[in-house]
Amino acid sequence: MRHILSVLVENKSGVLSRVTGMISRRGFNIDSLTVAPTEDETLSRMTIIVDADPMGFEQITKQLHKLVSVFKVSDLTDTDTVERELVLFKVLATPERRHEVIEIADLFRAKVVDVGKNTLTVEATGASSKLDALEDLFRGYGIKQLTRTGKIAMSRGSHDN
């Protein structure tokens, strides 16, 4: 089962390595990982997506709580969340077909962030399903390069996760 963890950690070197090492040593693969500072510059938030059975997930969360540099672990799996991901596509787009790529980008509320001689670089954010659909459409033109961030997630409304 896919689980979403939001982990509040100290914003210092080595913390990412300790957290990911602890998870991988227990035989679990991290499907997605993002880390960035929070509104408090001494803290970072890690959003970790991991595939684990209920017992394995419980083991992961218990071990995370034991790490000195971890302040809070929130399970967002069954919580109403806002999830987003960012992708950059470098799409083959000759001057004659450039308008087609731009129209597709506009339909997905994506934006062109760079124009090359025969390419357009398009930035898009949203749910994974939206980005997958955009990728499928761009494949028809030829994707020269693609990079995706991991997911970020936050509970909706006034939940305190």
Secondary structure, 3 states (H helix, E strand, C coil): CEEEEEEEEECCCCHHHHHHHHHHHCCCCEEEEEEEECCCCCEEEEEEEEECCHHHHHHHHHHHHHCCCEEEEEECCCCCEEEEEEEEEEEECCCCCHHHHHHHHHHCCCEEEEECCCEEEEEEEECHHHHHHHHHHHHCCCEEEEEECCCEEEECCCCCC
